[in-house]
Amino acid sequence: MYGGTPVAYALCPTETVNYVSAHDNETLFDIISLKTPVEISVEERCRINHFATSVIALSQGIPFFHAGDEMLRSKSLDRDSYNSGDWFNRLDFTYNSNNWGVGLPPKEKNEKNWSLIQPRLADPSFKPQRSHILAAAENFMNLLRIRYSSPLFRLRTANAIQERVRFHNTGPSWVPGIIVMSIEDGNEGVPGLSQLDRNFSYVVVIFNPCPTEASFFSPTLRGKTLQLHPIQVKSTDDVVKNSSYQPSSGCFTVPARTTSVFVEPRGYMCDE
């Protein structure tokens, strides 16, 4: 429903294109910089950018990323850069700059926001350094590696999604802010769900957009042999490594502004 009116939906996941930014309006990093409190750090803005891309990367359907989402691309807060030329539309694949603060964006489409734009562009603390851009690019690549580490992230029919995907943080006892999603696989030779993944029998993804650590207890997920995804364990993101799961209580703990992926390995692991 949208505004009380039924909207269209797709029966095939490949007909569903998910995105948080496109060529219209500001880039993802720019809209985050424009709408978040001015007192938060550039590191936090970078983390919010990464969090937003993680929602798209780990959802069912087709993930769509605007060019430069992975490198914190900025158009210097230009909301419509169609006629702004290369000065505002530049993509720096050396990762030396994300193009933040190259100038006040053109009057025609941006003047009404100049009072918000000018002080942000003039504040050097808003500009990411090369280290931030490199970290963002690595985090983005890790998201893609996680997505392609299991076919459970890429289910091919609506029925498969309905059968295998569950959302756990629902109902009157829900924990505000976080999304808890599980994807279940079957076991070869066992009646019920067919086996799609040779490596993982169960996946749990927890999205925590909150500025504070979050914990979630689930009786349904108690007693599993879940562990943090190997790609996140090996990543240079030290924050996500603080994610934890306690089998005895079914308690997950996820750091602030972090998406944590837990997997239940099978007794054997196969290389893709």
N, C-alpha and C positions, 0 to 999 in steps of 0.2 A: 504494500500500500504506500502511496505517496500523496500526501495532502488529502487523504480519505478516498482516493481513487485507485482502483486496481491497476497495476502496471504489468508490462510484459515480463515473461521469464523464459528461460531456455531449458529444454529437455536434455541438451547435450552440453557437457562442460566446456567443450571447445567453442561454443557459441557465446560463452561468458568471458568478457574481457575486463579484468580488474586493474584499476590504476588509482594513484593518489595525485598524480600530476600529469599534465599533457602540454601541448604547445600553447594552449590558451592560458591566460592569466600568468601569475608569477611562477617562477620555478619552485620546486619543493623547498629548497633551502631558503629562498627569499620569503616565501609565505610564512615559514617557521620564524624567520628573523623579524618579520613584521608583526606577527600575532603573539609571540611569546613575551613574557615580562622582560623589560629592558635589563633588569638586574641579574638575570641568569647568565652563565658563562657561555662562551662559544663552544666549549666542550659539550655542554648540555644540549645546545642546539644541534651540534653534529650528531649526538646520540639520538635525538628525536628524529632527525633525518633518517638515520639507519633503522630506527624502530619502524617508521612509516613504510620503508621499502620491505621490511621483513614481513609485514602483514600481507603485502601483495605477493611476495616470493613464495610464501608458504600456504597460500589459499588454493583451493581447487579452481580449475578453470585456466584461462590464459593470462599470465602476468604481463602487464604492459608497463614499461618504464620509459619516462621521458628522457631524451638524450642528456646525459650529465647528472642524473639523479645519483649515480654512483660516485661522482667526484664533487659533490656539494655545489653543483653549478649555480652560478648567480648571473642574473641579467641586471645587476645593480638596482633591483627592485622595480624594474620595468614590467608593468602588467600586460603590455601588448607590444611586443618587439618586432612585429611583422615588418615595419618600415624603419626599424632602428639601426639597421646595418650591422656590420661585423663588430663594431665597437662594443655594442651591448650583447650581441649574440655569440661572442667568441667562446670556443671550447678549447681549453688548454690541456692537451694530452701529455704535456710534460709534468703536469700536476704541480707546477710552481705557483699557480694562482687559480682561484675559482671564478675570477672576474668580478668579485665584489668591490663596490666602491669606485668604479671607473668613471662615474659621473652621475649627475642628477638626471633621471630618465626623462624623456621628452614630455613636453607640456600637455599635448593633445589628450593622451589617455591617463596621465598620472598626476596632473596638477592638483586635483582634489585631495590627494594623499601626500603632497609635498611636505606638509607640516609633520607627518609621521616619518616620512622617508629621510628628510635632510639630517635630523640629528642621529639617526642610525648609521647612515653612510659616513657621517663625520666622526663617528666613534671608532677608534682603531680596535677596540676590544671585540667588535662584531666580525672582524675579518679572520677567516680561518688561515692557519699557516700550512705550509706544505705537509707537515707531519699529520695534520688533521685530514687533509685530502687523501694522503696515502692510506691512512687508517680506514677512511670511509670506503675507498676502493677495495681494500682487502676484505673488509666486513661484507661488502656487497658480493664479492666473488664467493665468499664462504656461504652466503645465503643460497646462491645458485648451486653450489656443490651439495648443500643439504637437500635442496629440492630434488636434485637428480640422484641422490643417494638411495632413494626409495620410490618405487612406483606408487606407493600409497599417497604421495603428494600430488599424483597426476592421474587420478581415477578417471575413467573414460566414459562412464555413463552416470545418469542421474540416479539410477537404482543402486549402483555401487556406492555412491556418496551417501545415500540414505541408509544403506545397510552397514556401512563401516565408520562413518564420521559421527561423533557425538560431541555435544557441548555440555560441560559439567557444571559450570558456575552459573546456575540458573535457580529460579524459585525464590522464596522469601528469605532464605539464608545466604543469598549470594554475596560475594565479596565485591564491593563496588570497584569498578574500573578494569578488572582483569578478565581476560577471555581464556578459558581452558578448553582446549580441543583435543580429542583423541581420535586416532585412526587405527582400526583393528584389522589384522590380517588373519587368514585361516591357516590351517596346518595340513600339509599334504597327507592324504589318506584318512583325514578326519572329516566326518559329515559336517555340513554347514558352509561357512565361507570358504571359497577357494583360496589357495595360497598364491599371492602375487609377488611377495618379496622374499628373496633367498636369505637375506641378512637379518631383517627385523620383523618380529611378530606383532609389535605394538609400538605406536608412536604417540607421545603426548607433547603438545605445544602449548606453552603458556605465554600469553602476551601481557606484559605489565607496563602500561603507558604512564603509570603514576610516578610522581617524583620521589616516592619512598619505596622501600622493599615491601613485597607482598608475600603472604603465606596463604595457602589454600589446602584444606583437608578434604579428602574424598574417600569415603568408604568403598566406592566402586573401584578405585584405583589402588587400594591397599593390597600389599602382599605381592606386587609385581617386581620383576627384576629390572627395573628401569634405571638407566644411567644417562648422564649428559652425553649428547651426541659427540662422537669422536672428533668431528670437525671443530666443534666449539671447544672441546678440551684442548685441542692443539692450536687454537687461534691465539693471536696476540691481544685479544680483548680479555683483559684480566677480570673485568667486571662480571661477564657471563659465567666465568669459572666459579663464582661464588653461589651459583644455583645449586640447589640440593633437593633430594627426595629421600624420605624415610619410609621404607616398605612397611614397617610395623604399624605406623599411624596413617599412612597415605597422605603425608604432609609434603607439599612442595613449597619451596622458598625461592623466590625470584627477585633479583636486584631491581632497583628503580630503572624505569625506561629501558627495559630489556625483554627480549624474546628468547626464551629458553626452550630447547628441543630435547626431550628425553626419549630414549629408544630402549626397547627390550630386545637384546640380541638373541638370535637363535643359537643352538649349540655349536653351530659352525658358521664361519663367515666366508663369503665368496667375493673375489675381486670383480668389480664391474668391468 
